[in-house]
Amino acid sequence: MRCFYTTDFYPLFQGSTFPPTGRPKAFAWWFQNRKPVSRPPPDEKFGTLAEFSSEWWVWYSMINPEWRERDISGRVVVDGSGEGEWDEFDRPGQNGMLSLVVSLHWWYLRLESPSSDWESALRDISWVLSELVKFKR
């Protein structure tokens, strides 16, 4: 996650937002509490790991560009094929890319053991951020 703090990524956190439809319920708490990065949502707002993981992947897949490869359930395939523009995913605001990075942090804090779902999400977000940096140059 260290790469998210480099100056290359700073411009990615200024500006617009992702659509709220399907967003995990933990985000409502985050928005209502002035987006505290240092304090994750309480358990009752976060839900179970299984609920959050499922909600996160559904929302994340919905906000990704249509050209990205998806599995039979519609979930984005990490390391999948596809090429296209990043215009619709270029959402650099606090409710955009920063919210995805912060949500990975919440998820990580609740893990008691390694999670392939979380590791896949981290790998894909890292790849997307590097692609966005290339796209913006």
C-alpha positions in Angstrom: 0.0 0.0 0.0 3.1 2.2 0.2 2.8 3.1 -3.5 -0.5 5.0 -2.8 1.4 7.7 -0.9 3.8 8.6 -3.7 3.5 12.0 -5.4 2.5 10.2 -8.7 -0.8 9.3 -7.0 -1.5 12.5 -5.2 -3.4 14.1 -8.1 -5.6 11.0 -8.2 -7.2 12.0 -4.9 -8.5 15.4 -6.0 -11.9 15.8 -7.6 -14.9 13.7 -8.6 -16.6 10.7 -7.1 -17.8 7.2 -7.9 -21.6 6.6 -8.2 -23.1 5.5 -4.8 -25.3 2.8 -6.2 -24.3 -0.6 -4.6 -21.6 1.0 -2.4 -20.9 -1.1 0.8 -22.9 0.2 3.8 -19.7 1.0 5.8 -19.3 4.0 3.5 -22.4 5.7 4.9 -20.8 5.8 8.3 -17.5 7.1 6.8 -19.3 9.9 5.0 -21.4 10.9 8.0 -18.3 11.1 10.2 -16.2 13.4 8.0 -14.2 10.6 6.4 -11.8 9.7 9.3 -9.0 7.8 7.7 -7.5 6.8 11.1 -10.7 5.3 12.4 -12.5 2.4 10.6 -16.2 2.0 10.8 -17.5 0.2 13.9 -18.4 -3.5 13.5 -22.2 -2.8 13.4 -21.7 -0.5 10.4 -19.0 -2.6 8.7 -20.9 -5.9 9.0 -19.1 -9.3 8.7 -16.1 -9.8 6.6 -18.1 -12.0 4.2 -20.8 -9.3 3.8 -18.2 -6.5 3.3 -16.2 -8.6 0.8 -19.3 -9.4 -1.2 -20.6 -5.9 -1.2 -17.2 -4.5 -2.0 -16.6 -6.8 -5.1 -20.2 -6.1 -6.4 -19.7 -2.3 -6.1 -16.1 -2.4 -7.4 -17.2 -4.4 -10.4 -20.1 -2.1 -11.1 -17.8 1.0 -11.2 -15.1 -0.5 -13.3 -15.1 0.1 -17.1 -17.3 -2.2 -19.1 -14.3 -3.4 -21.2 -12.7 -5.2 -18.2 -13.1 -8.9 -18.2 -15.7 -10.4 -15.8 -16.5 -13.8 -14.5 -19.9 -15.5 -14.9 -21.2 -13.6 -11.8 -20.1 -10.2 -13.2 -17.2 -9.8 -10.9 -14.1 -8.1 -12.4 -11.4 -10.7 -13.2 -8.1 -9.8 -11.5 -5.3 -10.1 -14.0 -8.0 -10.6 -16.7 -7.9 -9.4 -20.3 -9.3 -6.3 -21.8 -8.1 -2.9 -23.1 -9.8 0.4 -23.1 -9.9 3.9 -21.8 -10.0 4.8 -18.1 -12.2 8.0 -18.5 -15.2 6.6 -16.5 -13.0 5.2 -13.8 -10.9 8.4 -13.4 -12.6 9.5 -10.2 -9.9 11.1 -8.1 -11.9 12.6 -5.3 -12.3 11.5 -1.7 -15.4 9.5 -2.7 -13.4 8.1 -5.7 -10.0 6.4 -5.6 -9.3 7.4 -2.0 -12.5 5.6 -0.9 -11.3 2.4 -2.5 -7.9 2.6 -0.9 -9.4 3.4 2.5 -11.9 0.6 2.2 -9.0 -1.9 1.6 -7.5 -0.6 4.9 -10.7 -1.3 6.8 -10.9 -4.7 5.3 -7.3 -5.5 6.2 -7.8 -4.4 9.8 -10.5 -7.0 10.3 -8.6 -9.9 8.8 -7.5 -12.5 11.3 -5.6 -14.6 8.7 -4.6 -14.1 5.0 -7.4 -13.6 2.6 -7.2 -14.3 -1.1 -10.2 -12.0 -1.7 -8.4 -9.1 0.0 -5.1 -9.8 -1.7 -6.9 -9.9 -5.1 -8.6 -6.6 -4.3 -5.3 -5.0 -3.3 -3.5 -6.4 -6.4 -6.3 -5.1 -8.7 -6.4 -1.7 -7.1 -2.6 -1.4 -7.4 -2.8 -2.3 -11.1 -5.7 0.1 -11.7 -3.8 3.0 -10.0 -0.7 2.3 -12.1 -2.9 2.2 -15.2 -4.5 5.5 -14.2 -1.1 7.2 -13.8 -0.1 6.1 -17.3 -3.5 7.2 -18.6 -3.2 10.7 -17.1 0.3 11.3 -18.5 
